[in-house]
């Protein structure tokens, strides 16, 4: 035995049942472990049995070999977890051989497994009223994740939990976090600080606006906000096209309003204010009507119908037209006269990057420019339109401004700080966590006297109602499936602080004007697609308004190992940290064959032979020759003229595949109701 053992660095002794576990180490590696049993003699405690453990077997050795090993050891350590009586027994035995030993705090899990693992105050992790080493704590955390109902965390999420484990040195607190715990010291991921760029503010009295608008602006403000001042200083009122990129609640919307209202009041053309969603158009229409309805005629255009869902009739001669992208594009595709357009404001212009809607916005901008240019040639005294593009989230503002042929106005200010938090829970637990967070927020008040209110984002209309029903404080679902009157009632109640929360779909994130102090992500998906960094930033930017709140708070409720559709490649915990650490995506419009064909067809319908010119100045690169070839092959165009089929496809915003499916159903004798049902079912597949 002595021949085998050689030099011993450490002999570690630990109580194990009725006897002791002896671990022998050399150069930090275990040589072997053995069981030591003591007996009482006239000289004191002495080794009675010494058995080397080999896997599941134990090989007896002469007890004197233990004494030889102990004498060879550079140091002898006794585990602090050994009971006082057994510790005393060991000390007396070692004293009998004139051997010194120190009592040290060690990891019980390691000791039980035959490993010597000393721990200190700096490294010990508390669990179940005892302390273990960091490695064992990590293994215990992984074990909890394996057996958790939530599933197993992956990648960055597990790294985050291990980081918190070492930081707090408390496994029980981290376990609580896995069950939806809301300890703010643990859930807090970071704080996005408030920032302010130094800008010389423009005094409103120095503006040269239409007298009535000038008076109203001066009544409301002494100076413009920084982003507004930058815009004015860079030619807003000289008619320059501008791309205005600035965070939510920094006042960029007023940039487009001032330019458009001033020109409309001076008889230089109407204002078109365009947004991506009907709900946003309704909200903006009401704002314009309330604020400027006594000065200018305000109308709304959100689709093909002349009657909108609020009962108002579209008036093409109005001074202000609020519309959805599709509503105005339909007017262009069907040859409607929009009159003299003086200003076009495109809100949420980052929509250009969206897979389905992006190419349509790109085509709309090009078609609007063509419409205004053609009208300017035909009408003396009309100089065309000024374009103001607005966004809070653009990863490539310089190149986008260049593609839009606009002056970039970029203002990197966040009016209030935002705290970002992450906690883990499965889908069944999430509503209870939302309830706790909503209650906590609504029970607080800012220094400005406003109660905390919450926007909860989720990924389906059904889930909106499900969560809202489970909240103790007054709340309401809010989504595109509600009628106009009900949505307006929710907006009014939230604005009056009668609601603690609204529960809405991610699809309504852009521009919904709820002055909330807190945003909760019940889901990180929009339908069956994970949120992009841009969408995520847009949504969390709703938390915290400078005139209402001292800070914004954002909570991500993350379900480990969760996906919402089998087409999703990542899991929700992976997506969460990708979004939190992600870089803003570039705003680029990509064209596949379908998108290229759809926009080229619309451009042919609107501009005939000049369709190629419209394609060439779009933000995305359109393969025009290929698209024209396909349109000819499909008989959507004849030369540069749309066929009746092509005109119908264009008018109804149909993709080629949808058009052919409808034609096949018609030719097979399917009745209209069956046709609609088949198309709906196709969407579900």
N, C-alpha and C positions, 0 to 999 in steps of 0.2 A: 504493500500500500504506500509506504513512504517513497518507494522508488517511482511510483506513478504520480504521486502528488507533487513532489518537488517543492519549489517556492510557492508560498501561499500569500497573496496580498491581503485578502479579507476572509475572516471567518464570521459568518453572520448567524445569530441564534434567535429563534422566534418560537414562541409558545404555539403548539399545534396539538390540540386535544389533551391527552394525558401525558404526552411527552413533548419533545422539542424538535423543530426542524433546523438542521444545520446546513448552511449553504457555504460552499467553498469557491472563492473567485480568484482568478489570476488575470492580470491585465484587463480588468473590467469584464471578463467573460466567466461564466459559471463553469467550473471544472466538474463538480458533481454536487448532489445534495444527499442528505442522509437523515435518518431519524435517530435521535439520541434519547435514551431513557436513563434517568438517574436513580440511584439507591442510596439509602441512608446508611453510613458506616460510623464506626467509632471516631474516625477522623473527619466526619462531615459528609456532605453529599459527594458521590463519586459516580463515574460512568458505569452503568450496569449493562446496557445493550447499545450497540452501534450498528445500524443497518443502512447500507448504501441503496438508494432508490434508483432502479433502472426501469423506466417506463412504469409498467404495472406491477413489477416484481421488486422485492427487497432482498438484498444479499447481506447476510450477517457478517460482521467483522469483529475482530478482537477489540473490545472497548479501549484498550491501551492505544490503539491507532488514533482515536479521537484526540487523546492527550498529545500525541506526537504532532498531529496536524495543528493543534492549538498553539504549540510551542513554535512551529514554523511560521505561523501567521504574523504578518507585519502589524495587523490590527485586528482586534476582536470587537464586534459590535453586537449589542443586545437590543432587540426591538422594543421601543417604548410601549407598544401595544401589548406586550407580555404583562400579565398581572403582577402586582407588587410581590405577592408571596412567591411566585415562580421565578420572578426576577432575582429575588433574594437568594433563592436556592442556587441559581446559576452563578451568582456572584461569589457565594461561599465555596462552590466547587472550584471555580477559577482561582480564587484566593489560595486554596489549598495547594495549587501548583505554581503559586506566585506569578500568576498571569493577570494583566490589567485588561479591563474591558470598559467601553463607554456605552451608556444607554442613549440611543438616538431615535428620533421620530422617523418612521419608515412608512412606506405605503403597504397597508395590510393586504391589498389585492396581490401586490408583487410578492410579499412575504409568503402568502398562502400558496403561491405558485412556484415558490422556491427561488425567488429573485431578491437580491439585496438592492433596495431602492430608497436611499435616504431622501427626505423631503424637508424643506425649510419653510419659514413663513412666506418667503417670496414665491415658492413653487407649489406649496400644498393646496389642493383643491378640496373644498368641503363637500361632503355628501353624506346624507343620512347620519348626521351627528358624528362623523369621523372624517379623516383626511386621507387623500390618496394622491398619487403622483399624476402629473399632467397626462402622461401616456395612457394610464389606466382610465383617467377621466374621459379622454377622447374615445377610448374603446367602449366605455359605458354609454357615452352619448350615441355612438354608432349603434350600439345594441338597442337603445331606446328607439332610435329611428327605425330600425329593422322591424321592431314589434309594434311600432306606433300605428294607429288606425290611419294616420295621415300618409303613411308610406315613407319612402326613403328620400332624403335630400340629396341633391347632386351639386357638384361643382362649387360655384361661388357661394351658394347658400350654406353649404357645410363649412366652407372656409370661414364664413362670417360667424357661424355659431361657435366654431373652435376658437376664433379670435376673442369672442365675448367670454368664452369659458376661461381662457387664460387671464383675461382682463379682470373678471369678477372673482375668479377662484371659488366658484360656487355652482356645482353641478345642478343642485335643486332649482336654483333660479333659472338656469337655462332650460331645464325640463319644463318648468312652468311656462316659459316662452313658447315652447313647442305646442302647448295646449291653449294658445291664444292669450297668454299673459300680456298685460299692458303696462308692465313696469317701464316707465319712460326712459330710465337710464339704460335699459337693455334694448328697447325697441328703436331708440333713436339711431338712425344711420348717419345723418349729418345735418348741418344747417347751411342753407344757401343764403349767404349774407345779403342784406340790403346794400345796394350800390347806387351811387349818384355821380354822374359825369358832370363836370363843370361846363355849363353852357350859359352864355349871356342871354337872359330872357328878354323876349320882345314885349314891350308894353303895348297893350291893346289900343291905347289912344293913338299910337303911331300908324296903325293899319289904315289902309285906304279902301275900305269896303263900301258896298252900297249903304247909304245912310241908315236905313232901317236895321240892317244886319249889324252895322257898326255900333249902333246904340245898344242892341241886345247883347252883343259880345262884351261891350264895356260894362254893362250892368251886371254881367256874370263874373267877369274876370278883370283884374288889374293888369296881369301879365299872362302871356301864354305859357304853357308847360314847356319843358326843355325840348321834347321831340317836335312839338308844334313850332317852337322858335327856330329850330334847325331847318325845318321844312320851309318856313317863310323866308329865312335868310338864303335858302338855296333855290329860290325862284318859284315857289308855289303859286304866287299870284301873277307871275309872268307867263304862266301856261306850261311850265315844264312838266313832263311826265316824271313821276317819282315812285320809287319802291321804298316804302316806309317800314322798317323792321324794328320793332320795339316790344318789350314785354307787355303782358296783359295789364290793363289799368294805368298805362302811362299816357293815355290821351291821344293815341294815333288816329282813332276814328274821326276826331274833330278836324284833323288835317283835310280829309276828303270832304267832309261836310262844308267847311268854310269855303274851299275852292268852288265846290259845286253850287252852293247857295248864292255866293257872290255873283257868279256868272249867270245863274238863272234869274236873279233879281235884276241884273243889268241887261237882260234880253239877249244873252249870248249863248243860249242853248240850255236844254234841260239837264237835270242831274239824274244819271242812272246809278243807283246804289245796289250792287249785286252781292249776294251771299249764297252759300252752298245749300242751305236747308230752308224748307218752308217755315219752320218754327222761328228761325232767325229773321226771315223776311217779315213775318207778321209782327214780331217784336219791334223791328226797326221801322216798319210802316207806322205803327202806333206812336213811336217816339217822334218821328218827323211830323205826323199829323198834330200831335199835342203841342209841339214846340213851334212849328212854323206853318201850321194849317191856315192861320189867318192871313199869312203873307203869300203863300203859294199853294197851288193845287197839288195834292199828294195822292198817288195811286199805287197799286201793287200788282205784279204779274208773276205768278208762281207756277204756271203750267199752260196747257193748251186752251183751257176754258177761259171764257171772258168773265166768268163768275168765280170768285175766289172763296175759300172756305170760311171766310168771315162774313160772307154775303155781299161784299163790295164788288162793284163792277169795274173792270179794268178800263181806265181812261187813257188812251194813247196820246192825248193832247195835254196831259198833266205836266206840271213843271218839275215834279220829282217823281221818278218811277223807282220804287223798291222792288227788286225781283230776285228770283233764284236764277242761277246760271242757266238751267234748262228752260225756265220760263221765257227769258229774253232770247235764248238761242232758238227756241221754237218760233218766236216771232220772226227772226231773221230767215230761218229755213222755209217759212211759209210766206215770205215776201211782205210782211206787215210793215207799215210806215211808222217808224218810231219818232219821226219829226227831227228837229235840229237837236242833236245831243252835244251839250257843251262840256260835260264832265262825266267820266266813267270811273266809279270807285269799285274796285274788285277787292272785297274783303276776304280774308282767309286764302290768300293767293297761293299758299303752300299746298293747297288742294291739287295743284299741278302735278304733284308727285304720286297721287293716288292711282292705283291700277285701273279702276273702272272710270272714275270721274275726271282724272287728270287730263286725258287727251281731249275730252269734251270741253273743258275750260280753255285749254290751249287753242282749240279750234274756234271757240266763241270769241276769244280776244282778237284773233286774226280776222274773223268775219265782221266784228264790230268796227275794227279799224277800216276795213274795206268799205263798209256801209257809210261811215262818216266821211271818208275821202271822196267817195262817189258823190255824196250829197253836197260836199263843199264845191265840187266842180260844177254841179248843176245849179247851185244857189249862190248868187253874189251876196256878200256880206256875212256868209257863214264860213268860219275858218276851221271847222273840224273840232275834234274833242281832245281834252286833256285827260290823261289816264293816271290814276293814283291807285297803287297796289299796296295792300296792307297785310302784314303778317307779324305774329309774335315769334315764329319759329322757322328760321331758314338757316341751313347749314352752310350754304354757299351764296351769301347775299351779293357779293361783287359780280360773280358770273351770271347770276339770275338777273340782276339789274342790267347787265350788258345785253343779255338775250332779249329782255323786254324793252331795250332802248330807253331806259329810264335812269334818272339820277338817284343814286342810293342815299337814303336818309336812314342811318343806323344809330340807334341810341341804346346803349347797353346799361339800362338802369332797372333795378328791381326795387319797387317802392318800399316793400316791407320784407323782412327776412322770412324764410320758409324752413320750418323744421320737417325733416323727412324721416318717417318711422317705418319699420318692418316688423310684422309679427306673423306667426305661422298658425294655421288652423285649417280644418277640412271644411267643406262646403256647408255642412250642417251646423258647425259652430259659428260660422261667420256672422249670421244675423244677430246672435247674442253679443258678439264683440262690437258690431256696428252700433247696437243699442247702447252699450256702455259708453262708447266714444261720443255718440250724439248727446246723451244725457250730460256727460261731463262737460262737453263744449257749450251746450245751451245754458248750463248752470253758471257759466262764467261770463264776465263782462269786460270789455276792453276799456282802456283809459278814456276812450271817446264816448263811452256810455252804451255801446252796442253789445247785445248778447251774441254769443258764438253760435253760428249756424253752419250746417254741413251740407255739402253735395256728395251723395254716394253714387259712384259710377259702377254699373254692372253691365253684363253682356247680353241681356235679353229683356223684352218687355214683361214677360211672365215673372222674371226674377225681380223686376222693379216693384211689382205689386206684392210679391212674397215678402220681400224685406220690409217694405213700408208697413205692412200689416203687423209685423213683429216689433215695431218700434213703440216704446211706451209714450214718448212725447209726440205731439202732433207732427205729422209728416205727410207727404203726398208723392205718388209716382208721377213721373213727367217723361213722356216719350211721344214719338211721332204718331202713335196710334190713338192718342187722345184728340178729341175735337178742339177746335180753336178756342171756344169759350172756356173749356175746362183748363187748358194750358194757361190762358190769361188769368184765370182765377188763382192758379197755383203761383204764378209770377207775382201777382198782387199780394197774396198772403205772405209769401216769402219776403217781399220788400217791406211789408208792415211788421215783420218779425213775429207773425202769428204761427209760423211753421219752424220747427227746430231743424228739419231736414227735407230735402227733396232727393228722391231716388230716381236716377235717370240712366239712360243707356249711353254708352261711350260714343255712339253715333251722333248724339246731340251735344258733344263736348265743345265743339267749336263755337265760340261766341255767345253761348247761353249766358245771359246777364243776370246771374244770381250773386249778390254780394256776400259770399260765404267766407268764413274764417277757416274752415276745415274741409278738406277733400279726402274721401275714403275710397280706395279702390277695392271693391268686393271681388273684382275680376280684373285680370290684366289682358283680357281679350276683347276684341270688337267683333261680335258675332263668332265666327270660327277662325278668326285671324288674330294673332298676337298683336298688341299695340306696337307701333314703331316708337322710336325715341321722340320723334317730332310730335306724334299724337299724345304721348305720355306727358311731355313738357307742356303742351297746350292745355291739357286737363289739369295738371297740378298747379298751373299758373292761375287757376281760378281761386286758389286759397289765399286770402288776405288782400284787403283793399286799404289803401293809405288813408282814406277819409273815414274808415270804419274801425280798422283793426290795428293792433300793435304788431302782430305777426300772423303768418299763415301756418297751418299744420296739415301735413299730408300723411296718411296711413296706407300702407300696402298690406292687405290681408292675403297672405300667400299660402296656397295649398300645395304641400310638397308632392312631387311626382304626378301633378295633375295636368291633364290636357282636356280641352273642351270638344275636340274632334280628332278622329284618328289620322287626319292629314297634318296635324301639328307635330313638328319635329322636336321642339324643345318642351320642357315642362315648366310649370308656372314659377317654381323656385329659381330655375335657370334664367327665365325671362326677367324676373324681378331685378336681379343684380346686373343684368345686361342693360336694363333701362336706367337704373340708378347711376351706373358708371358710364353709360353710353355717350357717344358723340352724336350731335345733331346730324341727321341725314341731309344730304344735298337735295335740293328741290330740282328734280329732273323729270321730264316727261318721256316715257319710253313707249315706242311704237312697235307692236307686233302687227301681223298681217291684218287682223280684224280691226284694230284701232286705226291703222293707216287707211284702210278702205272706208271706214265710217266717216272719218274727218275729210278725206279727199272727196267723197260723195257729197257731203254737206257743202264743201267749198265749190264744187261744180254746180250744185243747185243754186247757190248764192251768187257765184261770180263767173260761171261759164268757163270760157277759155282762160280767164285769169286765175283759175283755181291753183295753178302751179305757183303763182306769185304768193298766194295766201299760204300755201304749204311751206314755201321757202322761208317765211319770216316767223314761223311758229317756234316756240321754245324748244320742242323736241325735234329730232331729225326724222323727217317723214320720208320713207322710200317711195317717192311720188310715182316713178315709172312703173314699179311693180304694182302699186295700188291701182293706178289707172288701167293696167292690163287686166287685173282681176275684175274690176268694175265692168270692163267691156265683156269679159268672158261670162260674167254672171248676168249680163244684160241689164245692169243697173244704169248704164249710160250708153248713149249712142253718139260717138264723137265726144264733144264736150257739152252734150245736152243730156239731162236726166231722162230716162224712160219713165212712163207712168209707174212702173214697179219701183224704180230707183227713187222717185219722188216720194212714194208712199213709205218706203223703208226709211228714208231720211226724215220725213215728217214725224215718224213715230219712234225715232231714236233706236231702231232695231239693229242688232248686229247681223252680219250676213247669215250666221248659223240659225238665229231665231227666225229670220225672214224665210229661209228655206224650209224650216220646220213647219211654219204656218202654212206655206204654200202646199207642202205635202199633205197636211191635215185637211186643207180646203179641197184638194184634188181627190182625197179619199172619201169625201162626203161628210166629214165630221161637222156636226152642227156647232153654232157659235159658242154655246155653253160648254160643250165638250172640248172645243178648241182651247178656251180659257183654262179649263180644268187641267188639260194636258200640259199647257205651258207652265201652270203653277206647279204641277207635280215635277216637271223637268227641273225647276229651280231647286226643289227639295232634294233631288238625287245627287 
